[in-house]
Amino acid sequence: MLTFHTCDVFTDQPFAGNPLAIVLGADDLTPARMQILAREFNLSETIFVQRPVNPAHTARVRIFFPTAEIPFAGHPTIGCAIHLAEAMAGPGDFLRQIVLEEEAGLVPVTVRRENGVSLAELVAPVIPHGVTGAPDSELALNRERLAAAVGLKPGDIGFGLHRPGLWQGGPRFLYVPVADKDALARARPQQPVWSEIMHGGGVDCAYLYTPGTGCDYQARMFSPTAGIPEDPATGSASAILAAQLRAAGALGPDETRLTLFQGVEMGRPSRIGLTIRRANGALQEVRISGGAVPISTGKIRPPA
């Protein structure tokens, strides 16, 4: 039997944020068996912990949607790093450096505990950049078609200098700025135009965002074709948002610190910290931060 833990990530409250399953001792699992277990947990992501290839690192991890493996994701990285740091630490406050070997590359994570609350900050393994090789990017970025794909009017798409964009940094996302929180709340994927737009952009995830109240931006992320009707917190999309914001001229010259809310419409509010560092106008480093709350632990049978 394999030991697993679940936690809620990007929150300091149980039953909020984004649920995560962490499966320990996964060295003997093939990717196909990991995929079976990810479907069994049926959460937006499940992370499998293995011995590191380099003993200087903390662990090698594999991350799965219910339908496929992905090279990097924020909430599994944050939740897993906090779990591993807590397992290595004694009572009281602490500061620990975790390095995870992910398919997208090495991901360093700083974990600290202050007044009984555990927080982590990761450095994105890939600097966000434009999508290349999309089958029909013009279709994916067409305002009228995008509006139809998310159940909104063309006038709901965009605000200020923010326009739809395709960006990647490990995974890739279609970014859809919307006019206000009312439009954000009304958004829903609409078939068949949704699948047409996703195919045109060579993506299966759309990240909608708008200026927020009590935060810099409030967001929603839809990925029904990947088995995620809606995600309450998407760390990788939050990191890659840096490229979208740079294109909109929304970043300062050196370092920009932002707070993102997600999952509000789902009743699972999430709070994500985004720090973006630039030099000579180019993105240099992107960091994502948040907390995690343990929820459950148990045993699960490995697939045959």
LUMBABA-314233 format. One record per residue: x, y, z of N, C-alpha, C, CB in turn. Coordinates in steps of 0.02 Angstrom, whole numbers, always signed. Glycine has a CB too. Example, Ala and Ser with C-alpha at 12.3 -4.5 7.8 and 13.67 -1.06 7.14 Angstrom:
<drenmis>
     n.u     n.v     n.w    ca.u    ca.v    ca.w     c.u     c.v     c.w    cb.u    cb.v    cb.w
    +660    -284    +390    +615    -225    +390    +660    -165    +390    +565    -224    +452
    +642    -112    +354    +684     -53    +357    +645      +2    +394    +704     -30    +286
</drenmis>
This chain:
<drenmis>
     n.u     n.v     n.w    ca.u    ca.v    ca.w     c.u     c.v     c.w    cb.u    cb.v    cb.w
     +42     -60      +0      +0      +0      +0     +44     +63      +0     -48      +0     +61
     +21    +113     -33     +57    +177     -37     +25    +227     +11     +57    +204    -109
     +68    +267     +43     +43    +319     +87     +28    +382     +46     +94    +335    +143
     -29    +413     +61     -45    +476     +28     -68    +526     +80    -100    +466     -26
     -62    +589     +62     -88    +644    +102    -125    +691     +56     -29    +682    +140
    -175    +725     +82    -207    +779     +44    -200    +843     +83    -281    +763     +29
    -198    +898     +46    -196    +964     +78    -231   +1013     +33    -122    +986     +91
    -249   +1070     +61    -278   +1125     +23    -224   +1178     +15    -342   +1154     +58
    -213   +1200     -46    -156   +1243     -63    -180   +1312     -84    -114   +1211    -119
    -137   +1361     -72    -151   +1432     -84    -207   +1457     -38    -170   +1444    -158
    -204   +1435     +24    -250   +1457     +75    -220   +1442    +143    -319   +1422     +67
    -246   +1475    +195    -229   +1458    +263    -289   +1431    +300    -200   +1519    +300
    -343   +1415    +263    -404   +1389    +291    -420   +1321    +261    -462   +1438    +280
    -439   +1272    +302    -460   +1207    +273    -522   +1214    +231    -471   +1156    +328
    -526   +1172    +179    -584   +1169    +134    -592   +1232     +93    -647   +1155    +173
    -537   +1265     +81    -533   +1320     +33    -473   +1306     -11    -526   +1391     +70
    -455   +1352     -56    -397   +1340     -99    -407   +1281    -145    -335   +1330     -57
    -351   +1253    -167    -351   +1199    -216    -329   +1133    -185    -306   +1216    -276
    -372   +1082    -184    -353   +1018    -154    -297    +984    -194    -414    +971    -151
    -254    +949    -158    -197    +914    -189    -189    +847    -156    -132    +956    -183
    -174    +795    -196    -154    +730    -169     -79    +722    -178    -194    +672    -203
     -45    +701    -125     +27    +688    -125     +38    +614    -112     +64    +733     -72
     +66    +579    -160     +78    +507    -152    +153    +497    -140     +54    +466    -215
    +169    +466     -83    +239    +456     -64    +264    +387     -88    +247    +462     +12
    +329    +379     -91    +359    +314    -107    +339    +288    -175    +339    +264     -55
    +338    +333    -225    +312    +315    -291    +366    +291    -339    +277    +374    -322
    +424    +270    -313    +481    +252    -356    +465    +194    -403    +541    +234    -314
    +423    +147    -382    +410     +89    -423    +349     +96    -469    +401     +29    -380
    +319    +155    -468    +260    +166    -510    +280    +189    -580    +213    +218    -477
    +252    +158    -630    +261    +182    -699    +215    +242    -709    +245    +125    -750
    +229    +283    -760    +183    +338    -775    +111    +315    -786    +207    +376    -836
    +102    +257    -817     +34    +233    -829      -2    +218    -763     +36    +170    -873
     +34    +191    -715      +4    +177    -649      -9    +241    -611     +49    +129    -608
     +36    +290    -618     +23    +356    -588     -40    +386    -616     +83    +403    -599
     -50    +379    -681    -109    +408    -713    -173    +376    -686    -106    +399    -789
    -171    +310    -674    -229    +276    -646    -246    +304    -577    -216    +200    -641
    -194    +314    -536    -206    +342    -469    -231    +414    -472    -141    +338    -427
    -204    +453    -519    -228    +522    -526    -302    +524    -545    -186    +560    -579
    -322    +477    -588    -394    +473    -605    -435    +452    -544    -405    +424    -662
    -406    +409    -502    -442    +386    -443    -452    +443    -393    -404    +329    -409
    -400    +484    -382    -408    +541    -337    -455    +593    -369    -339    +573    -321
    -451    +600    -435    -496    +645    -473    -493    +717    -448    -567    +619    -469
    -434    +738    -425    -422    +809    -410    -390    +842    -470    -377    +816    -346
    -386    +908    -469    -356    +941    -528    -285    +917    -539    -357   +1018    -519
    -247    +903    -485    -180    +876    -493    -162    +830    -434    -129    +932    -498
    -122    +780    -450     -93    +734    -401     -18    +734    -413    -124    +661    -407
     +21    +736    -358     +94    +737    -364    +122    +673    -332    +124    +800    -331
    +170    +642    -367    +201    +579    -346    +273    +593    -327    +196    +525    -402
    +293    +572    -267    +359    +587    -240    +405    +526    -247    +354    +609    -166
    +463    +537    -277    +513    +485    -287    +580    +507    -259    +518    +466    -361
    +627    +460    -255    +695    +478    -236    +725    +524    -289    +740    +415    -226
    +764    +574    -269    +793    +619    -319    +847    +585    -361    +823    +680    -285
    +854    +607    -423    +909    +582    -464    +975    +607    -436    +901    +606    -538
    +977    +670    -414   +1036    +699    -381   +1023    +700    -306   +1050    +771    -409
   +1064    +665    -267   +1052    +663    -195   +1054    +731    -161   +1103    +618    -162
   +1082    +782    -194   +1083    +848    -165   +1014    +881    -165   +1133    +892    -202
    +968    +854    -205    +901    +882    -209    +855    +846    -161    +874    +877    -281
    +797    +874    -149    +751    +846    -100    +713    +786    -127    +701    +899     -77
    +686    +791    -188    +646    +736    -216    +637    +747    -291    +578    +731    -181
    +623    +692    -325    +598    +695    -394    +522    +688    -390    +631    +640    -440
    +486    +728    -428    +413    +724    -425    +385    +720    -496    +384    +785    -387
    +327    +688    -502    +289    +685    -564    +219    +712    -549    +287    +612    -594
    +192    +753    -593    +129    +787    -581     +79    +767    -636    +138    +864    -579
     +18    +750    -615     -32    +725    -663     -99    +761    -654     -41    +651    -655
    -128    +782    -710    -199    +795    -715    -235    +728    -710    -218    +833    -782
    -302    +728    -704    -338    +664    -710    -329    +631    -779    -412    +674    -698
    -308    +670    -829    -304    +643    -897    -234    +639    -926    -345    +685    -942
    -184    +673    -897    -118    +675    -927     -66    +701    -878    -119    +718    -991
      -2    +685    -892     +53    +713    -853     +68    +784    -877    +116    +669    -856
     +89    +827    -831    +109    +895    -849    +179    +908    -821     +58    +948    -822
    +218    +952    -854    +289    +960    -835    +300   +1001    -772    +326    +990    -891
    +253   +1045    -756    +261   +1089    -698    +192   +1115    -679    +309   +1149    -714
    +181   +1123    -614    +119   +1153    -590    +133   +1185    -522     +62   +1100    -585
    +100   +1240    -510    +115   +1279    -449     +87   +1250    -386     +90   +1347    -457
     +22   +1232    -386      -6   +1212    -321     +20   +1144    -299     -82   +1209    -326
     +35   +1095    -343     +68   +1034    -319    +138   +1048    -292     +73    +984    -375
    +175   +1094    -324    +243   +1109    -301    +241   +1142    -232    +278   +1156    -350
    +197   +1191    -223    +191   +1225    -158    +168   +1175    -104    +141   +1283    -163
    +116   +1137    -118     +89   +1091     -68    +138   +1036     -50     +25   +1060     -92
    +171   +1008    -100    +219    +954     -87    +280    +980     -49    +242    +922    -153
    +305   +1038     -67    +363   +1066     -33    +348   +1079     +40    +386   +1131     -67
    +289   +1106     +54    +269   +1118    +124    +264   +1052    +162    +203   +1157    +128
    +234   +1001    +130    +228    +936    +164    +296    +907    +179    +188    +887    +120
    +342    +908    +131    +409    +880    +142    +447    +919    +195    +448    +878     +77
    +441    +985    +194    +476   +1027    +243    +449   +1014    +313    +469   +1101    +226
    +383   +1008    +319    +352    +994    +384    +375    +926    +411    +275    +996    +379
    +381    +877    +365    +402    +810    +387    +473    +810    +413    +395    +760    +330
    +515    +855    +388    +586    +858    +409    +597    +904    +468    +628    +881    +351
    +548    +944    +486    +557    +996    +537    +526    +975    +603    +527   +1062    +514
    +552   +1003    +657    +522    +993    +722    +471   +1047    +737    +576    +992    +776
    +448   +1051    +798    +400   +1103    +817    +432   +1172    +814    +372   +1089    +887
    +388   +1222    +810    +412   +1291    +808    +422   +1317    +738    +477   +1296    +846
    +444   +1379    +732    +454   +1409    +667    +519   +1384    +635    +456   +1486    +674
    +521   +1387    +568    +581   +1363    +534    +585   +1394    +465    +581   +1286    +529
    +643   +1387    +434    +654   +1407    +365    +692   +1351    +331    +694   +1475    +360
    +668   +1327    +274    +700   +1269    +242    +698   +1279    +166    +664   +1203    +262
    +752   +1256    +134    +757   +1258     +61    +742   +1189     +33    +827   +1283     +39
    +693   +1185     -11    +674   +1122     -44    +689   +1129    -119    +597   +1106     -33
    +717   +1077    -149    +729   +1077    -222    +696   +1015    -251    +806   +1079    -239
    +648   +1026    -295    +611    +972    -326    +632    +964    -399    +535    +985    -322
    +645    +902    -419    +661    +886    -489    +595    +873    -525    +709    +824    -494
    +574    +921    -567    +512    +914    -605    +528    +904    -678    +466    +975    -595
    +480    +882    -717    +492    +870    -788    +513    +933    -824    +429    +841    -820
    +491    +992    -800    +510   +1056    -832    +578   +1080    -810    +459   +1108    -816
    +607   +1049    -758    +672   +1070    -732    +672   +1073    -657    +690   +1137    -761
    +726   +1098    -629    +732   +1105    -556    +689   +1163    -531    +805   +1114    -534
    +654   +1151    -476    +612   +1203    -447    +633   +1213    -374    +536   +1184    -452
    +668   +1267    -359    +685   +1282    -289    +625   +1314    -254    +746   +1329    -286
    +615   +1293    -192    +559   +1318    -152    +584   +1335     -83    +501   +1266    -148
    +569   +1395     -60    +584   +1415      +8    +522   +1407     +50    +609   +1489     +11
    +527   +1368    +104    +471   +1355    +148    +486   +1385    +217    +456   +1279    +154
    +438   +1421    +243    +447   +1448    +310    +382   +1437    +349    +465   +1523    +308
    +390   +1433    +415    +332   +1428    +459    +336   +1484    +509    +329   +1358    +495
    +284   +1524    +512    +282   +1580    +557    +217   +1578    +596    +289   +1647    +519
    +223   +1575    +663    +164   +1574    +706    +117   +1516    +688    +127   +1640    +702
    +147   +1459    +672    +107   +1399    +658     +80   +1395    +587     +51   +1396    +705
     +94   +1444    +545     +69   +1444    +476    +127   +1430    +428     +34   +1512    +459
    +118   +1381    +383    +170   +1364    +335    +158   +1399    +269    +173   +1288    +325
    +210   +1430    +243    +207   +1466    +179    +266   +1445    +136    +207   +1544    +191
    +257   +1446     +71    +310   +1427     +25    +312   +1475     -34    +300   +1354      +0
    +372   +1483     -62    +381   +1523    -122    +426   +1485    -170    +410   +1593    -106
    +402   +1474    -231    +440   +1439    -282    +466   +1487    -334    +398   +1384    -314
    +520   +1466    -366    +547   +1502    -424    +527   +1462    -486    +625   +1511    -420
    +490   +1492    -531    +467   +1457    -591    +526   +1429    -631    +425   +1504    -636
    +523   +1367    -654    +580   +1336    -688    +592   +1362    -758    +571   +1262    -690
    +542   +1394    -788    +547   +1418    -856    +523   +1491    -858    +506   +1374    -906
    +561   +1535    -889    +538   +1604    -898    +482   +1604    -949    +597   +1652    -920
    +424   +1633    -933    +368   +1631    -981    +386   +1664   -1047    +307   +1667    -951
    +359   +1635   -1101    +373   +1660   -1168    +314   +1644   -1214    +439   +1630   -1196
    +317   +1670   -1274    +262   +1661   -1321    +255   +1590   -1345    +271   +1706   -1379
    +195   +1572   -1365    +181   +1505   -1392    +202   +1503   -1465    +105   +1488   -1385
    +238   +1451   -1484    +256   +1440   -1554    +223   +1376   -1579    +333   +1437   -1563
    +208   +1374   -1643    +180   +1313   -1673    +107   +1302   -1659    +218   +1255   -1648
     +70   +1354   -1637      -2   +1346   -1629     -36   +1337   -1697     -33   +1407   -1592
     -84   +1290   -1702    -115   +1277   -1768    -146   +1339   -1799    -168   +1223   -1761
    -181   +1379   -1760    -214   +1439   -1786    -221   +1489   -1729    -285   +1422   -1816
    -168   +1523   -1713    -168   +1569   -1657    -215   +1628   -1669     -98   +1593   -1642
    -223   +1649   -1732    -268   +1705   -1746    -340   +1688   -1727    -265   +1724   -1819
    -360   +1626   -1738    -427   +1604   -1717    -433   +1608   -1641    -442   +1532   -1741
    -382   +1583   -1605    -385   +1581   -1532    -388   +1651   -1502    -325   +1544   -1505
    -359   +1700   -1537    -355   +1767   -1509    -408   +1814   -1537    -287   +1796   -1522
    -454   +1788   -1578    -507   +1828   -1606    -558   +1846   -1552    -540   +1791   -1664
    -570   +1911   -1541    -612   +1933   -1486    -684   +1905   -1491    -614   +2009   -1484
    -713   +1906   -1550    -782   +1883   -1558    -787   +1808   -1544    -808   +1899   -1628
    -739   +1770   -1571    -741   +1698   -1561    -727   +1680   -1488    -691   +1663   -1607
    -679   +1716   -1458    -664   +1705   -1387    -725   +1718   -1344    -606   +1748   -1365
    -759   +1773   -1358    -819   +1790   -1318    -870   +1733   -1323    -850   +1855   -1343
    -881   +1707   -1383    -928   +1652   -1391    -905   +1590   -1354    -938   +1636   -1465
    -840   +1578   -1353    -813   +1518   -1320    -822   +1519   -1245    -739   +1511   -1336
    -825   +1579   -1215    -832   +1583   -1142    -899   +1612   -1121    -776   +1626   -1112
    -947   +1616   -1168   -1015   +1636   -1151   -1023   +1710   -1135   -1039   +1597   -1094
    -980   +1752   -1164    -983   +1824   -1151    -994   +1862   -1216    -918   +1848   -1117
   -1001   +1928   -1211   -1008   +1971   -1269    -939   +1996   -1289   -1056   +2030   -1255
    -929   +2014   -1353    -863   +2039   -1374    -839   +2099   -1333    -866   +2059   -1447
    -885   +2141   -1311    -866   +2199   -1270    -841   +2181   -1201    -924   +2245   -1263
    -853   +2118   -1180    -829   +2095   -1114    -755   +2075   -1117    -871   +2036   -1090
    -728   +2067   -1176    -659   +2042   -1184    -611   +2101   -1187    -653   +1999   -1247
    -563   +2102   -1140    -512   +2153   -1139    -528   +2211   -1092    -500   +2179   -1208
    -476   +2242   -1067    -482   +2304   -1028    -416   +2341   -1033    -502   +2290    -954
    -419   +2408   -1034    -358   +2447   -1041    -317   +2423   -1100    -316   +2444    -977
    -253   +2410   -1088    -209   +2384   -1140    -204   +2307   -1140    -139   +2413   -1132
    -246   +2275   -1100    -245   +2202   -1094    -285   +2171   -1150    -272   +2179   -1025
    -252   +2129   -1190    -283   +2094   -1245    -270   +2019   -1238    -257   +2120   -1313
    -310   +1975   -1269    -298   +1903   -1264    -227   +1885   -1288    -349   +1864   -1306
    -198   +1834   -1256    -130   +1813   -1273    -119   +1739   -1261     -80   +1853   -1234
     -72   +1711   -1297     -50   +1641   -1289     +21   +1641   -1262     -55   +1602   -1358
     +32   +1608   -1204     +97   +1608   -1172    +110   +1540   -1142    +102   +1663   -1119
    +174   +1524   -1134    +193   +1460   -1105    +254   +1468   -1060    +206   +1408   -1160
    +263   +1418   -1016    +320   +1417    -972    +323   +1349    -939    +317   +1474    -919
    +330   +1297    -981    +316   +1228    -962    +248   +1212    -992    +317   +1217    -883
    +193   +1219    -954    +127   +1216    -985    +112   +1280   -1024     +72   +1205    -932
     +58   +1280   -1062     +39   +1340   -1099     -35   +1356   -1084     +50   +1331   -1175
     -51   +1420   -1089    -118   +1444   -1073    -139   +1497   -1123    -120   +1472   -1001
    -204   +1500   -1133    -236   +1555   -1169    -260   +1604   -1116    -295   +1530   -1215
    -236   +1666   -1119    -254   +1718   -1071    -308   +1763   -1100    -192   +1760   -1051
    -362   +1770   -1061    -420   +1808   -1083    -436   +1862   -1031    -481   +1761   -1095
    -414   +1924   -1042    -435   +1977    -996    -509   +1993   -1007    -391   +2040   -1006
    -545   +2003    -953    -616   +2021    -959    -628   +2087    -923    -662   +1966    -931
    -682   +2121    -942    -692   +2191    -923    -699   +2202    -849    -752   +2217    -958
    -734   +2157    -814    -749   +2169    -743    -767   +2103    -709    -806   +2221    -734
    -779   +2106    -643    -794   +2045    -606    -862   +2016    -624    -791   +2059    -531
    -908   +2058    -647    -973   +2032    -669    -964   +1986    -730   -1021   +2089    -685
    -924   +2009    -778    -910   +1968    -837    -873   +1904    -817    -870   +2007    -889
    -825   +1910    -771    -788   +1852    -747    -835   +1800    -717    -735   +1872    -697
    -884   +1823    -677    -931   +1777    -645    -977   +1743    -695    -972   +1815    -593
    -992   +1776    -751   -1037   +1748    -801   -1003   +1700    -849   -1069   +1804    -840
    -938   +1698    -850    -902   +1658    -900    -913   +1583    -890    -828   +1674    -897
    -925   +1548    -945    -932   +1475    -945    -908   +1449   -1013   -1006   +1454    -932
    -868   +1395   -1016    -850   +1366   -1081    -912   +1345   -1119    -803   +1305   -1071
    -913   +1360   -1184    -969   +1345   -1227    -945   +1303   -1287   -1004   +1410   -1251
    -974   +1244   -1294    -957   +1201   -1351   -1004   +1215   -1409    -960   +1127   -1330
    -983   +1204   -1472    -919   +1176   -1492    -863   +1228   -1501    -927   +1138   -1557
    -881   +1292   -1495    -831   +1344   -1509    -773   +1342   -1460    -864   +1413   -1507
    -785   +1319   -1398    -730   +1313   -1350    -675   +1268   -1378    -756   +1285   -1283
    -693   +1208   -1400    -643   +1161   -1426    -609   +1187   -1489    -675   +1093   -1440
    -646   +1224   -1531    -616   +1254   -1590    -563   +1305   -1571    -671   +1286   -1634
    -578   +1346   -1522    -531   +1397   -1498    -469   +1363   -1468    -564   +1444   -1447
    -480   +1313   -1426    -425   +1279   -1393    -379   +1246   -1445    -451   +1226   -1343
    -409   +1214   -1495    -368   +1183   -1547    -329   +1235   -1586    -413   +1142   -1596
    -361   +1292   -1600    -327   +1344   -1637    -266   +1371   -1600    -374   +1400   -1651
    -271   +1373   -1533    -215   +1398   -1494    -166   +1345   -1473    -240   +1432   -1434
    -181   +1282   -1488    -137   +1227   -1467    -134   +1221   -1391     -68   +1237   -1494
    -190   +1236   -1357    -193   +1234   -1284    -255   +1196   -1263    -193   +1305   -1254
    -261   +1181   -1198    -324   +1155   -1172    -344   +1191   -1108    -318   +1080   -1159
    -312   +1248   -1092    -326   +1285   -1031    -334   +1359   -1047    -270   +1274    -978
    -387   +1390   -1021    -397   +1462   -1029    -400   +1495    -961    -461   +1477   -1070
    -362   +1549    -954    -357   +1586    -891    -388   +1654    -902    -282   +1592    -867
    -444   +1667    -868    -479   +1730    -873    -462   +1772    -812    -555   +1719    -878
    -451   +1838    -822    -433   +1880    -765    -459   +1951    -775    -357   +1881    -755
    -467   +1986    -719    -492   +2054    -719    -466   +2089    -657    -569   +2056    -723
    -465   +2156    -656    -445   +2190    -594    -490   +2170    -536    -448   +2267    -603
    -461   +2159    -477    -498   +2133    -421    -510   +2184    -367    -462   +2075    -392
    -547   +2163    -317    -560   +2202    -256    -524   +2168    -199    -637   +2209    -242
    -478   +2204    -166    -438   +2174    -114    -379   +2135    -140    -480   +2129     -72
    -369   +2137    -206    -313   +2103    -239    -298   +2142    -303    -329   +2028    -254
    -245   +2123    -337    -229   +2156    -400    -271   +2128    -457    -155   +2147    -416
    -277   +2062    -460    -318   +2031    -512    -356   +1972    -482    -274   +2008    -572
    -417   +1962    -506    -457   +1903    -489    -463   +1861    -552    -527   +1923    -461
    -458   +1795    -545    -452   +1752    -603    -495   +1690    -597    -380   +1732    -614
    -507   +1658    -655    -536   +1592    -660    -497   +1553    -712    -614   +1595    -678
    -492   +1487    -704    -457   +1445    -753    -501   +1386    -771    -388   +1422    -726
    -515   +1378    -835    -557   +1323    -861    -514   +1277    -903    -616   +1350    -902
    -523   +1211    -893    -489   +1162    -934    -529   +1097    -938    -418   +1148    -907
    -591   +1100    -963    -634   +1041    -962    -608    +983   -1002    -702   +1059    -987
    -571    +996   -1057    -546    +941   -1097    -489    +904   -1063    -523    +966   -1165
    -458    +935   -1011    -406    +901    -971    -436    +871    -908    -350    +951    -954
    -502    +869    -903    -534    +840    -844    -541    +888    -786    -495    +781    -821
    -532    +954    -799    -537   +1004    -746    -589   +1056    -769    -467   +1038    -731
    -653   +1047    -751    -703   +1096    -772    -684   +1167    -752    -771   +1078    -742
    -661   +1174    -690    -634   +1238    -666    -585   +1224    -610    -691   +1286    -642
    -531   +1263    -608    -478   +1253    -558    -481   +1310    -507    -408   +1250    -592
    -481   +1294    -442    -486   +1348    -392    -422   +1388    -382    -507   +1320    -327
    -364   +1362    -404    -301   +1398    -398    -251   +1366    -446    -273   +1398    -324
    -221   +1406    -489    -176   +1380    -541    -110   +1417    -536    -207   +1387    -612
     -62   +1387    -501      +2   +1420    -491     +42   +1430    -554     +43   +1381    -442
     +42   +1379    -599     +80   +1386    -661     +52   +1441    -705     +81   +1320    -700
     -15   +1446    -710     -45   +1500    -749     -31   +1567    -717    -121   +1489    -755
     -29   +1569    -651     -13   +1632    -616     +58   +1654    -632     -22   +1624    -540
    +105   +1606    -636    +174   +1623    -652    +180   +1647    -724    +219   +1562    -641
    +147   +1612    -771    +152   +1630    -841    +114   +1695    -855    +125   +1574    -885
     +68   +1714    -811     +34   +1778    -817     +84   +1836    -822     -13   +1789    -757
    +144   +1826    -796    +195   +1878    -800    +206   +1902    -871    +261   +1853    -770
    +208   +1855    -918    +218   +1874    -989    +158   +1912   -1016    +230   +1812   -1031
     +99   +1891    -997     +38   +1927   -1018     +37   +1999    -991     -25   +1889    -995
     +56   +2007    -928     +57   +2074    -898    +111   +2118    -929     +67   +2069    -822
    +168   +2087    -944    +222   +2125    -978    +197   +2151   -1045    +285   +2081    -987
    +162   +2108   -1083    +137   +2129   -1148     +87   +2186   -1143    +105   +2070   -1184
     +50   +2189   -1087      +1   +2241   -1076     +31   +2304   -1045     -55   +2215   -1032
     +96   +2304   -1033    +128   +2362   -1002    +108   +2372    -930    +112   +2424   -1041
     +92   +2317    -895     +66   +2322    -827    +118   +2309    -774      +9   +2273    -819
    +183   +2304    -792    +235   +2290    -743    +279   +2351    -732    +277   +2231    -767
    +307   +2355    -671    +355   +2406    -656    +422   +2391    -688    +364   +2413    -580
    +470   +2437    -684    +533   +2427    -719    +578   +2374    -688    +571   +2492    -721
    +572   +2361    -623    +617   +2315    -589    +579   +2255    -560    +656   +2351    -534
    +549   +2265    -503    +512   +2210    -470    +440   +2230    -458    +546   +2190    -403
    +394   +2185    -474    +323   +2196    -464    +296   +2140    -420    +284   +2198    -532
    +261   +2159    -367    +230   +2111    -321    +154   +2117    -326    +254   +2122    -247
    +121   +2061    -339     +49   +2062    -350     +15   +2008    -307     +33   +2051    -424
     -49   +2020    -292     -90   +1970    -259    -147   +1950    -306    -119   +1997    -191
    -156   +1885    -316    -208   +1859    -360    -258   +1820    -319    -177   +1815    -415
    -323   +1830    -334    -376   +1789    -305    -402   +1743    -360    -433   +1833    -275
    -418   +1681    -341    -447   +1633    -388    -493   +1588    -348    -392   +1592    -426
    -539   +1553    -380    -583   +1506    -346    -641   +1538    -309    -544   +1467    -299
    -648   +1604    -313    -701   +1638    -276    -769   +1615    -298    -695   +1714    -285
    -779   +1610    -364    -845   +1590    -390    -861   +1518    -374    -847   +1601    -466
    -811   +1477    -358    -820   +1406    -342    -833   +1395    -268    -760   +1366    -363
    -827   +1447    -228    -833   +1439    -156    -770   +1411    -124    -891   +1395    -140
    -713   +1413    -161    -649   +1391    -134    -598   +1447    -146    -626   +1324    -169
    -605   +1502    -109    -561   +1559    -121    -488   +1542    -110    -580   +1617     -77
    -446   +1566    -157    -374   +1553    -155    -338   +1620    -160    -352   +1505    -213
    -280   +1624    -127    -239   +1684    -128    -169   +1664    -151    -237   +1718     -57
    -146   +1694    -205     -83   +1677    -236     -39   +1740    -241     -94   +1646    -307
     +22   +1735    -216     +69   +1789    -223    +110   +1781    -286    +115   +1792    -162
    +119   +1835    -323    +157   +1835    -386    +210   +1890    -383    +110   +1844    -448
    +273   +1872    -388    +327   +1920    -390    +364   +1913    -456    +376   +1910    -330
    +372   +1969    -491    +401   +1969    -558    +461   +2016    -558    +349   +1991    -612
    +519   +1990    -578    +579   +2032    -581    +600   +2040    -653    +637   +2001    -538
    +614   +2103    -672    +636   +2118    -740    +704   +2153    -739    +583   +2163    -776
    +739   +2148    -795    +801   +2184    -805    +804   +2206    -878    +863   +2141    -786
    +813   +2270    -890    +814   +2298    -958    +750   +2280    -996    +875   +2272    -996
    +695   +2277    -960    +630   +2264    -991    +613   +2191    -999    +628   +2295   -1056
    +661   +2145    -993    +649   +2074   -1003    +633   +2039    -937    +709   +2040   -1036
    +593   +1987    -939    +578   +1948    -879    +641   +1910    -858    +520   +1898    -892
    +658   +1915    -794    +717   +1881    -767    +700   +1825    -719    +761   +1931    -732
    +648   +1834    -680    +629   +1784    -630    +556   +1794    -611    +675   +1788    -567
    +521   +1737    -602    +452   +1738    -580    +445   +1693    -520    +403   +1717    -638
    +415   +1719    -467    +406   +1679    -406    +331   +1677    -388    +448   +1709    -348
    +310   +1620    -362    +241   +1609    -341    +242   +1588    -267    +205   +1554    -385
    +197   +1616    -228    +196   +1600    -156    +125   +1587    -132    +227   +1657    -116
    +121   +1548     -78     +57   +1533     -47     +65   +1484      +9      +8   +1506     -99
     +11   +1471     +43     +10   +1425    +100     -23   +1359     +83     -24   +1456    +159
     -24   +1313    +132     -57   +1249    +124     -80   +1224    +192     -10   +1197     +90
    -136   +1189    +193    -166   +1163    +254    -175   +1088    +246    -234   +1199    +270
    -148   +1046    +291    -159    +974    +286    -232    +956    +298    -113    +936    +335
    -256    +906    +261    -327    +887    +266    -335    +813    +285    -364    +900    +201
    -298    +768    +252    -309    +697    +265    -246    +658    +251    -367    +670    +224
    -244    +597    +276    -190    +550    +261    -219    +481    +258    -133    +554    +314
    -188    +437    +219    -214    +369    +214    -171    +324    +172    -284    +370    +186
    -198    +266    +154    -163    +217    +113    -204    +204     +50    -151    +152    +151
    -170    +193      -5    -204    +177     -68    -168    +119    -101    -206    +239    -115
    -207     +75    -131    -179     +15    -164    -146     +36    -230    -234     -38    -176
     -85     +16    -243     -55     +31    -308     -88     -11    -362     +21     +17    -307
     -98     +17    -422    -127     -22    -476     -82     -81    -496    -140     +23    -536
    -113    -132    -521     -75    -192    -542     -34    -175    -604    -124    -251    -557
</drenmis>
